[in-house]
Amino acid sequence: MDYALLIKQFSPDNHGKLSAQRKLHAALRNAIQEGALAPGSRLLASRVLAQELGIARNTVVYAYEQLLSEGFVSSDRRGSIVNSIAQVAQQLQTASVTDRADLGLSRRAGRVMPLPVAADLTTGFAPGVPSLADFPKNLWRKSLDASWRRLNVAQLGYADAAGEPDLRAAIAEYLRASRGVTCDAEQVIVTDGTQSSLDLCAHALADAGDKVWMENPGYVGAQIAFQSAQLKLIGIAVDGDGIAPTMQDWHAYRPKFVYVTPSHQYPTGQVLSLNRRLELIQQARLHGALIIEDDYDSEFRHDGPPLIAMQGLVPDAPVIYLGTFSKTMFPALRIAYLVVPKNLVQTMRGLVEKTSLRGRSADQICLAKFIRDGHFLTHLRRMRRLYRQRRDVLVSLLQAQLSDVATVQGDSAGMHLSLCFHDTSWDDVAISQHALTLGVVAPALSKHSVGRRRHAWCGLMLGYAQVPAELMPALVEQLQISIRLHAKSV
């Protein structure tokens, strides 16, 4: 290889501002990044390269040492070897995690960073992922094209921060008919995702240090939003009938608001019983608290009739209702919404106008038309049938292969279920991590603990909506391997 030509080709255009050492280092690094110096190849010895280029050997030594420190090369007794870019990226990622304390993060960020995040969302059984392969992309694209053609000049500017009026009206109509929500379009606020809805609630409804209740175990995304707002999380135990606060909880830990997922508790999948719903509403009123009802996947009810939302159970319920199109449509749409009580409409809208971005009119107009034209309900009906079939296959496999060590819970609704181990002393985190090495995403229930209170749930979350039935036997077999190995080791 002609190194003189290589250095000339990959030298940075610095107009003489770089020293010879830095210029050589930059040229070699660029050559590695562009693949001109292939992974596994050896660089010339420093003395040989110095002679070939007619430069001081120390210049070459400096460049090689810099490449070594950055991970672009490795060294052995025979010299320097070019690393692959993937290996370099892994080293840089590891360094960024190691050096995080030096980045000047705030204390609130430090509290959020240890919380778990979702693993690969393309692998079974990742929870919360709809069957994206079955979304009618062509129909949506045509609707979106039509929306762009109808868009006027004013709609290219800053839109109503609460969302397009047509979409808010369509959402209100849909919720009244399908979920029993009592609302009009003025009470609907469109956001760019459930996380944005939670952030808005956290900052609008409580001050730093205020107590808020969450189901324990509970949704990690809500934990992140509330901890980022410096709220004090109180985990309230979940049993077979959902969240179960005691009167002692109400007196000792009076909350500013209570966050619940009553139609399909996240992560266990339990359904909050009617008596518990009514009692929670009554106690919230008596103690001046609001309820945040996250109805993230209630459209998929597999056993029995649809459940009425808590918001519509009693007149003027102290409930803020959260919904999203990430589960019914596709996550990249980034459209969700809140339904706020009438007495909070002006306050919440005012806060949104001052803190939220305004735009994406075409997407919102398209979604409104998609709903009104009946395409949304047609897609929902198809997905209900598909998810029920996939749920049935998964439950059958789990009961046939793992009923001696685990029980299926929370499979009556939604897009995931929980596999709860009979022996609650098992390390579900270790099992989850081992399953991941076999290509199976199955988050541990214990990773969803809230606050300092421990909970009694031990097992795995299994999302089935995006997993074709024919792939499930192999995935369950891999999952069984991880569980059986752990059982033998304890």
C-alpha positions in Angstrom: 0.0 0.0 0.0 1.3 3.5 -0.9 1.0 5.3 2.4 2.1 8.6 1.0 -0.9 8.5 -1.4 -3.2 7.3 1.3 -2.2 10.1 3.7 -2.6 12.7 0.9 -6.1 11.3 0.0 -7.4 11.3 3.6 -5.7 14.4 5.1 -8.1 17.0 6.4 -8.3 20.3 4.5 -6.9 22.4 7.3 -5.1 25.2 5.3 -2.0 24.5 7.4 -3.6 25.0 10.8 -2.9 21.5 12.1 0.5 20.3 13.2 2.2 17.4 11.4 1.3 15.0 14.3 -2.4 15.9 14.2 -2.6 15.9 10.4 -1.2 12.4 10.3 -3.5 11.2 13.1 -6.5 12.6 11.3 -5.6 11.1 8.0 -5.1 7.6 9.4 -8.4 7.9 11.4 -10.3 9.0 8.3 -8.8 6.1 6.3 -10.0 3.6 9.0 -13.4 5.1 9.1 -13.8 5.1 5.3 -12.5 1.5 5.1 -9.4 2.2 3.2 -7.5 0.6 6.1 -9.4 -2.6 6.6 -10.2 -4.1 10.0 -7.5 -6.6 10.9 -4.8 -5.1 8.8 -1.5 -4.0 10.3 -0.2 -0.5 10.2 3.4 0.0 9.1 6.0 0.0 11.9 6.4 3.6 13.1 10.1 3.7 12.0 9.2 2.4 8.5 6.3 4.8 8.0 8.4 7.7 9.2 11.1 6.9 6.6 8.4 6.4 3.8 6.8 9.8 4.5 10.1 11.6 5.3 8.9 12.8 8.8 10.1 12.4 12.3 9.4 9.0 14.0 7.9 10.8 17.0 5.2 12.2 14.7 4.1 8.7 13.8 4.3 7.4 17.4 2.0 10.3 18.5 -0.5 9.4 15.7 -0.5 5.7 16.6 -0.9 6.4 20.3 -3.9 8.6 19.6 -5.5 6.0 17.5 -4.9 3.4 20.2 -6.4 5.6 22.9 -9.5 6.2 20.7 -10.0 2.5 20.0 -9.3 2.7 16.3 -6.4 0.3 16.6 -5.2 -2.4 19.0 -1.6 -3.2 19.7 0.4 -6.4 20.2 4.1 -7.4 20.2 4.2 -7.1 16.5 2.6 -3.6 16.2 -0.7 -1.9 15.6 -3.9 -3.7 14.2 -6.9 -1.8 12.8 -10.1 -2.4 14.7 -13.6 -2.7 13.2 -15.7 0.4 13.4 -18.4 -1.6 15.3 -15.7 -2.4 17.9 -14.8 1.3 18.1 -18.4 2.3 18.6 -18.8 -0.2 21.4 -15.8 1.2 23.2 -17.1 4.7 22.8 -20.5 3.7 24.1 -18.9 2.0 27.2 -16.8 5.1 27.8 -19.8 7.4 27.6 -21.6 5.4 30.3 -18.5 5.2 32.5 -17.9 8.9 32.3 -21.5 9.9 32.8 -20.7 11.4 36.2 -18.4 13.9 34.5 -21.1 15.3 32.2 -22.6 17.6 34.7 -26.0 15.9 34.9 -28.5 17.2 37.4 -29.5 15.3 40.5 -33.0 14.7 39.0 -31.4 13.2 35.9 -29.2 11.0 38.1 -32.4 9.7 39.7 -34.0 8.9 36.4 -30.9 7.3 34.7 -31.0 3.9 36.6 -34.6 3.2 35.6 -34.9 0.4 33.1 -35.9 1.1 29.5 -37.4 -1.2 26.8 -35.1 -3.6 25.0 -35.3 -4.4 21.3 -38.8 -3.6 20.3 -38.7 -5.8 17.2 -38.2 -9.1 19.0 -40.9 -11.3 20.6 -42.2 -10.9 23.3 -41.5 -7.2 23.6 -44.6 -5.6 25.2 -46.6 -2.7 23.9 -45.8 -3.2 20.2 -48.7 -3.5 17.8 -48.6 -5.7 14.7 -47.0 -3.1 12.5 -46.9 -5.4 9.5 -50.7 -5.5 9.5 -51.2 -1.7 9.5 -52.8 -0.5 6.2 -49.9 1.7 5.0 -51.2 2.2 1.5 -54.6 3.5 2.8 -52.9 5.7 5.3 -50.5 7.1 2.7 -53.4 8.0 0.4 -55.2 9.7 3.3 -52.1 11.6 4.2 -51.6 12.7 0.6 -55.2 13.9 0.4 -54.7 15.8 3.7 -51.6 17.6 2.4 -53.5 18.6 -0.8 -56.3 20.2 1.3 -53.9 21.9 3.7 -54.2 25.7 3.4 -51.5 28.3 3.9 -52.5 29.1 7.5 -52.2 25.5 8.5 -48.5 25.5 7.5 -47.9 27.9 10.4 -48.1 27.4 14.2 -51.2 25.3 14.9 -53.5 25.3 17.9 -51.4 24.0 20.7 -54.3 21.8 21.9 -54.5 20.1 18.5 -56.5 20.4 15.3 -60.2 21.1 16.1 -61.3 18.3 13.7 -59.2 15.7 15.4 -60.3 16.8 18.9 -63.9 16.5 17.8 -63.3 13.1 16.2 -61.6 11.8 19.4 -64.4 13.1 21.6 -67.0 11.3 19.5 -65.0 8.1 19.5 -64.5 8.1 23.2 -68.1 8.8 24.0 -69.3 5.9 21.8 -66.6 3.3 22.6 -65.3 4.1 26.1 -68.2 5.8 27.8 -66.1 8.9 28.4 -68.1 12.0 29.2 -66.5 14.9 27.2 -66.7 17.4 24.4 -64.0 18.5 22.0 -62.9 21.4 24.2 -61.8 19.0 26.9 -59.5 17.1 24.5 -55.8 18.1 24.3 -53.7 16.5 21.7 -50.1 15.7 22.6 -47.2 14.0 20.8 -47.2 10.9 22.9 -48.2 9.4 26.3 -44.9 10.5 27.7 -45.7 14.1 26.8 -49.1 13.7 28.4 -47.5 12.4 31.6 -45.0 15.2 31.6 -47.8 17.8 31.3 -49.7 16.3 34.1 -46.7 16.0 36.4 -45.8 19.7 36.0 -49.4 21.0 36.0 -50.8 19.1 38.9 -48.1 18.9 41.5 -45.1 20.8 42.8 -41.6 19.4 43.5 -41.7 17.2 46.6 -45.5 16.5 46.4 -46.6 12.9 46.9 -48.1 11.0 44.0 -49.4 7.5 43.9 -48.5 4.8 41.4 -49.4 1.2 41.1 -46.7 -1.1 42.4 -45.4 -2.6 40.1 -46.0 0.2 37.7 -45.3 1.7 34.3 -41.6 2.9 34.1 -42.5 5.7 31.7 -44.7 7.3 34.3 -42.0 6.9 36.9 -39.6 8.7 34.6 -42.0 11.6 34.1 -42.9 12.0 37.7 -39.3 11.7 39.0 -38.1 14.2 36.4 -40.7 16.6 37.9 -39.1 15.9 41.3 -42.3 14.3 42.7 -42.2 11.8 45.5 -43.5 8.4 44.3 -45.5 6.3 46.6 -46.0 2.7 45.4 -49.4 1.2 46.2 -49.7 -2.5 46.0 -51.5 -4.3 43.1 -53.4 -7.5 43.7 -55.7 -9.6 41.6 -58.3 -6.8 41.5 -55.8 -4.0 40.7 -54.5 -1.2 42.9 -55.3 -1.7 46.6 -54.8 1.4 48.7 -55.6 1.2 52.4 -57.2 3.9 54.6 -53.8 4.2 56.2 -52.3 5.1 52.8 -54.9 7.9 52.4 -54.1 9.3 55.8 -50.3 8.9 55.9 -49.5 9.6 52.2 -52.2 11.9 51.0 -51.5 12.3 47.2 -51.8 15.2 44.8 -52.8 12.7 42.2 -53.1 9.0 41.6 -51.8 7.3 38.4 -53.6 4.1 37.4 -53.9 1.8 34.4 -57.3 0.3 35.4 -58.4 -1.5 32.2 -55.2 -3.5 31.9 -52.7 -2.8 34.6 -49.2 -2.2 33.5 -47.2 -4.5 33.8 -49.3 -7.3 35.5 -52.4 -7.0 33.2 -54.9 -7.1 36.1 -58.2 -5.3 35.6 -59.3 -2.9 38.4 -62.6 -4.1 39.7 -65.7 -1.9 39.7 -65.8 -1.7 43.5 -62.2 -0.6 43.6 -62.8 2.0 40.8 -65.8 3.6 42.6 -63.9 3.5 45.9 -60.9 5.2 44.4 -63.0 7.9 42.9 -64.8 8.5 46.2 -61.6 8.7 48.2 -59.9 11.0 45.7 -62.8 13.4 46.0 -62.7 13.3 49.8 -58.9 13.9 49.9 -58.8 16.5 47.1 -56.8 14.3 44.7 -57.0 13.8 41.0 -56.9 10.5 39.2 -54.8 10.0 36.0 -56.4 7.2 34.1 -54.0 5.8 31.5 -56.1 3.8 29.0 -53.2 2.8 26.8 -54.6 -0.4 25.2 -58.2 -0.7 26.4 -59.5 -1.1 22.8 -58.4 -4.8 22.9 -60.8 -6.5 25.3 -60.6 -10.3 24.6 -62.9 -11.7 27.2 -66.3 -10.1 28.1 -67.8 -6.8 27.1 -65.7 -3.6 26.9 -65.2 -1.8 30.3 -66.4 1.7 30.8 -63.6 4.2 31.5 -63.4 5.4 35.1 -63.8 8.9 33.8 -67.4 8.2 32.8 -68.4 6.1 35.7 -69.9 9.0 37.8 -70.7 12.6 36.9 -67.8 15.0 37.1 -65.3 12.3 38.2 -62.0 13.8 39.3 -60.2 12.0 36.4 -57.8 13.1 33.7 -58.1 10.5 30.9 -55.1 9.6 28.8 -55.2 7.8 25.5 -52.8 7.1 22.6 -52.8 6.0 19.0 -49.4 4.3 19.4 -51.0 1.0 20.2 -54.0 1.2 17.9 -52.2 2.7 14.9 -48.3 2.8 15.0 -45.8 4.4 17.5 -44.1 6.6 14.9 -47.4 8.5 14.5 -46.6 10.2 17.8 -50.2 11.3 18.6 -51.8 10.9 22.0 -54.4 12.9 23.9 -55.8 13.9 27.3 -59.4 14.5 28.3 -59.3 17.0 31.2 -62.2 18.0 33.6 -64.1 21.1 32.5 -62.8 23.1 35.5 -59.2 22.5 34.3 -59.7 23.1 30.6 -58.5 26.7 30.6 -55.6 26.1 32.9 -54.3 23.1 31.1 -54.7 24.7 27.6 -52.9 27.8 28.8 -50.0 25.7 30.1 -49.9 23.8 26.8 -49.8 27.0 24.8 -46.8 28.2 26.7 -44.8 25.0 26.9 -45.6 22.8 23.8 -44.6 22.9 20.2 -47.4 23.6 17.6 -47.6 21.9 14.3 -48.1 18.6 12.5 -51.5 19.7 11.2 -51.4 17.3 8.2 -51.0 14.2 10.4 -53.7 15.3 12.7 -56.2 16.2 9.9 -55.4 12.9 8.3 -56.1 11.0 11.5 -59.4 12.8 12.0 -60.5 11.8 8.5 -59.2 8.3 9.0 -61.5 8.0 12.1 -64.6 9.7 10.5 -64.3 7.6 7.3 -64.5 4.4 9.4 -61.0 3.2 8.6 -59.9 3.4 12.2 -62.7 1.1 13.5 -62.2 -1.3 10.6 -58.5 -1.6 11.5 -59.4 -2.0 15.2 -61.8 -4.9 14.5 -59.1 -6.6 12.5 -56.5 -6.2 15.2 -58.9 -7.4 17.9 -59.4 -10.7 16.1 -55.7 -11.0 15.3 -54.5 -10.3 18.9 -57.1 -12.6 20.4 -55.9 -15.4 18.2 -52.3 -14.7 19.1 -53.2 -14.5 22.8 -54.9 -17.9 22.6 -51.9 -19.5 21.0 -49.5 -18.1 23.5 -51.6 -19.0 26.5 -52.0 -22.5 25.2 -48.3 -22.9 24.8 -47.5 -21.5 28.2 -50.0 -23.7 30.0 -48.8 -26.8 28.2 -45.1 -26.2 28.8 -44.8 -24.1 32.0 -47.9 -24.6 34.1 -45.9 -26.5 36.7 -43.8 -23.4 37.5 -45.8 -20.4 36.4 -49.4 -19.1 36.0 -50.7 -16.8 33.2 -52.2 -13.6 34.5 -53.7 -10.5 32.9 -54.6 -12.1 29.5 -58.2 -10.9 29.3 -57.3 -7.7 27.6 -54.6 -5.6 26.0 -51.5 -6.6 24.1 -49.5 -8.4 26.7 -49.9 -10.8 29.6 -47.8 -11.7 32.6 -46.3 -15.1 33.4 -46.1 -15.2 37.2 -43.7 -17.7 38.8 -45.1 -19.9 41.6 -41.8 -19.5 43.5 -41.6 -15.8 44.2 -38.0 -16.2 45.4 -36.8 -16.7 41.8 -34.7 -14.0 40.2 -36.9 -12.9 37.3 -34.3 -10.3 36.3 -31.7 -13.1 35.7 -34.2 -15.1 33.8 -35.2 -12.1 31.7 -31.5 -11.4 30.9 -30.8 -15.0 29.9 -33.9 -15.1 27.7 -32.6 -11.9 25.9 -29.4 -13.8 25.0 -31.6 -16.3 23.3 -33.5 -13.6 21.3 -36.5 -13.4 23.5 -37.5 -10.0 25.0 -39.5 -10.7 28.3 -39.1 -7.9 30.8 -39.0 -8.8 34.5 -42.0 -7.7 36.7 -39.6 -6.9 39.5 -37.9 -4.2 37.4 -41.2 -2.2 37.6 -41.0 -1.6 41.3 -42.1 1.9 42.5 -40.5 3.8 45.2 -39.1 1.9 48.2 -42.0 -0.5 48.7 -41.4 -4.0 47.5 -44.2 -5.9 45.7 -45.2 -9.5 45.6 -45.1 -10.0 41.8 -42.4 -12.2 40.3 -42.4 -13.1 36.7 -42.2 -11.9 33.1 -44.1 -9.6 30.7 -44.9 -11.2 27.4 -46.2 -9.0 24.5 -47.9 -11.0 21.8 -49.5 -8.5 19.5 -46.6 -8.3 17.1 -45.6 -12.0 17.2 -47.1 -14.2 14.4 -48.6 -17.4 15.8 -46.3 -19.7 13.8 -43.2 -18.1 15.5 -44.5 -18.6 19.1 -43.6 -22.3 19.7 -39.9 -21.6 19.0 -39.9 -18.5 21.2 -41.7 -20.2 24.1 -39.2 -23.1 23.8 -36.3 -20.6 24.2 -38.1 -19.0 27.1 -38.6 -22.4 28.7 -34.9 -23.0 28.5 -34.1 -19.9 30.5 -36.7 -20.7 33.1 -35.7 -24.3 33.5 -32.1 -23.5 33.8 -32.8 -21.0 36.6 -35.1 -23.6 38.3 -32.2 -26.1 38.4 -29.8 -23.6 39.8 -31.9 -22.6 42.9 
